[in-house]
Amino acid sequence: MEVFTPEFFSALMAIIVIDMVLAGDNAIVIGLAARNLPKEKQKMVIFWGTFGAIVLRAVATLTVVWLLQIQGLLLIGGLVLIWIAYKLLTEEKKHELKSADTIWAAVRTIVIADAVMGIDNVLAVAGAAHGNFLLVILGLLISVPIVVWGSTVFIKLTDRYPAIIQIGAGVLAWTAAKMIADEPLLKAYFTHPVLYWGLIVGVIAGVLLAGKVKSQRRKAVAEGQGQVVGH
């Protein structure tokens, strides 16, 4: 992929959306891990915890970009990303994390928790970058301010405007479909534009529809339980 082409900027925009939807929520870990420390030490914990998490994520993302060059792994990664997009629409996230009492214990908690929670982000960014390491670095640079400063604002926005999550899930589904279509083992089957775009539209529509059905079922169950309790 050449730099500063429409394809480059569309991939960068996809990475920005992915970072906002997936990385923003991870930022809450930082506040939870440091909440028992004195105010003057919290900034140090936030800095070193974020630094460690970003370094670990950079290594993990670059490793995944390299691994996705192996035949078959783009297909597997695309299928996993479809599941991640579906879970984004249907899963209720909980932020239960034990607060640490020392600076380095808090830093360690942040790095480990972010590594576990950030697997979806790593795979999504690596897939959207299409092997371009510059895009990976730009994606990580963009995710830093989101992780450090943007979490609470973004969480409030998603609560107020649920369509943001749907857009994010759509971008993830689009990235997943492109990964599947670009898989060397399957690429010959998607050379025709109709089949290529049919796959992309089908995956996006399928994820959004499945997410909507699941959410409606959960809502119906919750309302039914509420009526039972009321009686």
N, C-alpha and C positions, 0 to 999 in steps of 0.2 A: 504494500500500500504506500503510495507516494504521499509526501507531506504537503499539507495545505491544499488538498483536493476536496471536492464535495464529499467523497467517501470518507476522508480523514475526519472532516468536521462532523459528519453524521455519527461516526463512531465515537468521537469525543463527547458529543452531546448525549449519546447513549450512556457513556461512562459516568457523566455528571449526574444524570437521572438515577442511575444505579447506585452511585455513591450516596445521593440524597435519601433514597428509599431504604437502602440496606445499611449504610454506615452510620447514618444519623442516629438510629436507634441504639447502636452500640455505645454511643457517647454517654448514655445514662449510666453505664458501668462505672465511668470515671467518678461521677458524683457520689454514687453509692459506696464505692470502695474507700473514698477519702472523707466521708461525712463525719467520722468520729475523731478526726485529727484537728488540732488547733488551726484556726484560720490562716495564720502565717505560714504553716507547713503545707496547706492544701495546694497552693500554687506550684510548689516544688513537686508534689506528687502528680499533679495534673501534667506538668511539663515532662517529667521523666517517664511517667506511665504512657503518655501519648507518644513520646519519642520511641520508646521500646516497642509499643504496639505497631507503629508505622514501619519501623525497621523490619520487624518480623513479618508484617504483611507484605512489604516490598519483596523480601526474599521469597515468600510463599507464592506471590503473584507471578514473579519472573520465572520461578520453577514450573508453575502450572502452564505458563505460556510456552515454555520449552516442551513440556510433556504433551501438550495438545498437538504437537507436530507428529506424534506417533500415530500411525494408522489405527483407527477404531476409537481413539480417545475423544475426538471431536463429537462423535455420535453419542458416546456415553455421557460426556459433559453436557451436551445439548439436552439429553433426556433428564439428567439431574437438574438442570436449570429450569426445565418445564415444571418439575415438581416444586422447586423453590418458588417459582412464580405463583403456583397454585397455593402453596402454604402461606405466601405473603397475603393473599386475599382471604384466607380462611382461618389462619392461626391467630389466637389471642396471645400476644406476647406478655410475658411476666418478667419483671425485673427484680428477682429475689437474689440478693447477693450480700454475703456477710461482710460487714465493714471491718477494715484492718485497724490496728492500734499503733502501728509504727509506719514510718515513711516507706521503707523498702518492702515491708509486707504489703502495703497498699499498692505500690508500684508493681510488685509481682502479681497481685490479684488482678490488676487492670490488664497487664500483658497477657496472662493466661486466659482470662475471660474473653478478651477481645479476639484472641487466636481461635478460641472455640466458636464464638459467635460470628466471627468474620469469615468463616469458610465459604459461605454463600457469596459474600462480597468478592472474595478472591477469585472464585470460579467465574462469576459474572463479568468482572472487569477483564480477566484474562481472555474470556470468550469474545467480548466486545472489541478488544484491541486487535484481534485477528493477526497476532504475531508481531505487532508493532510495539517495540519496547518504549519508544517515545510516548505513545499513548498510555502505556502502563504508568510511566513516571508522572505524566500530566494528571492522570486519574488519581494517583496517590497524593500529589500536591493539592489537588482540589478537595480530597477527602479530609485533609488535615484541619482546615478551618471548620468544616462541617462537624467533625468529631469533637473539636474543642469548644466551639462557640454556638454551633447551630442546632444542637439536639433539641433543646426545650422548645425553641421556636418552631422547628419543623414538626415535632410531635403534636403541638397545638394545632398547627395548620392541617395535619392529616386527620385529626379528630374533627375539625370544623369542616374540612372539605375532603370527604372520603374518595372523591374522584382522583386525587393525587396518587393514592395507593393503586387504583385501577390503571392509571397511566404508567406507573412504575412496573406493575405486573405485565402490562402490555409490552413495555420495552424489554423486559426480561424474556418474555415469550418470543419476541422478535429476534433477540440475540440468540436464543436457543435454536430457533428455526434456521437461522443463518449458519450456525455451527453445524447442524445436521446436514444442511445442503452443501456445505463446504467440505464435509467428510470425504476424503479421497476414495473410500470404498463405495460411496453413494453418489459422488459428484456427477458421474455420467448420466444418472437418471434425472438430474435437475438442470440440465443445460438449456432446456426449453423454458422461456420466460413464464409461460402459463403454469407449468409444473412448479417452477421455483417460487413464484408469487402465490400460487395456490397453497403450497406448503406453509409459507409464512402467514398468510391470512388464516388458514385453517388452524394452525397452532395458536395464534393470538386469540381467535374467536373461541376455540375450544377451552383455553385456560380461563378466559373471562367468563364464559358461560358456566363452566364447572364451578368456578369460585362463587358466582352469583347463586347458583342452585344450593351449594353447600351452606352459604351464609343465610339464605332464606329458610332452609331446613333447621339450622341452629336457632334462628330467631323464633320459628314456630314452636320448637321444643321448649325454649325459654319462656315463651308466652303461656304455653300449656302448663308448665310447672308453676308459673306465677298464679294462674287461675286456681290450680289445685291447692296451693298454699293459702290463697285468699278464702277458699271455702273451709 
